[in-house]
């Protein structure tokens, strides 16, 4: 199994060219995530959070600067980086098991080893009995469980998650948060997770990176020192409330800087 890797984003700038203008999405942004760390990014709408994940995934090219994962410069997508999106990006014509098996199969992992990976990760996300179902037969939360299992079955060093629970109802979201923390604890992957939900950020993270409005930069990094495992009762802790208030203040001061 691949060990986790560090992520280094060094003075990264991203410009979009549109028909009428040039948009500066990220401006000299730098951050670093340690191996096996659970890091969370929050920021105003339009600040470039998702764009940053796409750059780390190698799905888009940077304008200037450098991104590296495990010391290797990111220039294209790679098996060392798994991505989970907000939308359910499963192949509808494949069963749950076939979706999870897809990455290892493309990498020519032997069939017996593939089956073992599928069984392991479907068990991890609590979907072993749904292995022969198709995505259309699953709820939103179940689809995201499959997406997480599929990403992990490819054995990435880094898991990039772009608001993966944003479309789920509150109860399912809390279930998925607990599931993700358990799977992360077992898999020892590095996680970089984007969310709009401040409670979710503090509940999940070792550190929270707060981004500014566009052009995106890292405004502040907060260490989340609550002991693990964490229960949902943590939201009542005065230190949790204080940190939430601080993040909300940082985001509120940026209102109007983005998308306008």
Steps between C-alpha positions, in 0.01 A plus 500: 500500500623848407592718794364854528688793349545867567346770279691821428345794318765766442404850382236372260320745275206408279355727232195422288468656159140575402368658182489842664750502782768324703394364840764466770368202697802422722779745573829363633328247726718279719411219739642169618322190628689236697485125431190339658361843591131580462502857369186697418461812285220751554449830323244729339315386188711554190830524688660212308467213751387249241745635242783435745396134538479463121854637469632257763316216321669604176165559330590862422830675436640776719603839361809522721647346814545133590291221647655177623363184659750275674780720364397447137382796293136470393469530123209267421249273677654199673408196705672656803205745527140389542213745452146496638263762358173645633309351208480123483755416233429127483470306176126426481548193279731332755396334824626624836774236501600577140521873578734433793703257290538742208828668603689185600381330179637784288830467685507129415475383859447120491138388530535328838662812651229719345224291655673527836521879469133524405388287794723691743384849402133409459517358850673819621216718370226256605379403153613137462142380454440756222792386286276393210276807502523777241542869596138576403390263777692687772429806716723807481691403813557147369629636169756710686605195701566323170693804373721498811556123472585538130752775571666301780510174300744669263732535803579872471738671738271803510120525501358828362136565592298784348195557724417129481210526747362834382194350327402270788235557766622583849459152652671325207775761508577427866505126427743557212727719713533222759557244226770711334687554826496125569620414149769770519619363834532151348653602167757757620450711187562872475166678456438849361131577534305805376176605671269799553389355836707642786373242752605225260843658453577514872352154569716333234824696487843490654542846348260740329630722219286812464516655152439861409256618235617505141781503415540210740779498755538330837378750754554298816583145612336371818614193693209285621622342822191306608581138587391224262266325459262798502126478558235740374476632858822687435296782343392596854858542622580868569834463315312364195255791511788745531682353200178500295445866587856584394461325163162663441656838573781438251251396231257784574771760458546369144134521400458688179856435383402205287260440213416873479 
